[in-house]
């Protein structure tokens, strides 16, 4: 379909695969896709599944054949990859690189003028969860609309704050894994434990979405019978510094995104912000 936008992807990793899968859910075609050969296994799999997706000869060929260009390479290699490419003035560049701000990208992708930052999550493959973008450029909004909750932000600072919170995804699954491990120690079969824990925590997320007017503090209260088990568990975790620790970790990730900290920086074992 020639009237559809030509969308290219430089870097085809897990997040880009999820994004493309969401774009094409239920057989929908929103664009003609051109894929980087950088990750041959994923790119070939997508091209075999989608008749309107092709693997380009190299990354420059992706740019040459696209109007909207997604940058999906990791921050560690992004500088080398981007500086080897020649952009056009009419390119719309959508960066999925967490630590590259618009000001930095502008010098790297010149003479391209339109630059968007986006933070899709793996659940976008199922058109679930949230996807934040800044700024809300109409052609990018139209492309991504409906892939979960599209959050259009007014400032780059807001985008980075939202992006920081996505660093807790693995921590969330780590929490669930600890709960499953405890159940296994109570002689519960692992598959049964995993199914139960996944269903329980999924229902909690659904409860929060079903009550958008309620703050999370109210949900804490509503799920804590005075003198009950939930009240005790939350009180003990809070006393152990669990809630404060989350804020400290988010601060550290925020510093890293802004170039004020590195991957090697750590919080002290006993808490606090000193490094």
RAUR-V326365 format. One line per field, one symbol per residue. ss: DSSP state (h for helix, s for strand, l for the rest). phi: phi as a letter, one per 20 degrees, with the letter a starting at -180 (. if undefined). A space follows every 50 residues. Layout:
ss=???
phi=???
This chain:
ss=llllsssssslllhhhhhhhhhhlhhhlllsssssllllhhhhhhhhhhl llssslllhhhhhhlllsssslllhhhhhhhhhllllllllsssslllll lhhhhhhhhllllssssssllhhhhhlllssssslllhhhhhhhllllss sslllhhhhhhhhhhhhhhhhhhhhhhhhhhhhhhllllhhhhhhhhhhh hhhhhhhhhhlllllhhhhhhhllllllhhhhhhhhhhhllhhhhhhhhh hhhhhhhllllllllllllllllll
phi=.feefeddcencdfffffffffgdflmfdeaedcdfegdfffffffffed fddceffbffffffdcdddeedefgfdgfffffeddedfefdddedefdd fgfffgfedgegdeccdccfdgffgdlcmccdcbfefgffgffegnenee dedebfffgffffgfffegffffffffffffffffemefgffffffffff ffffffffffcffefffffgffdcfgmefffffffffffengffffffff fffffffemebcgffceggenndfc
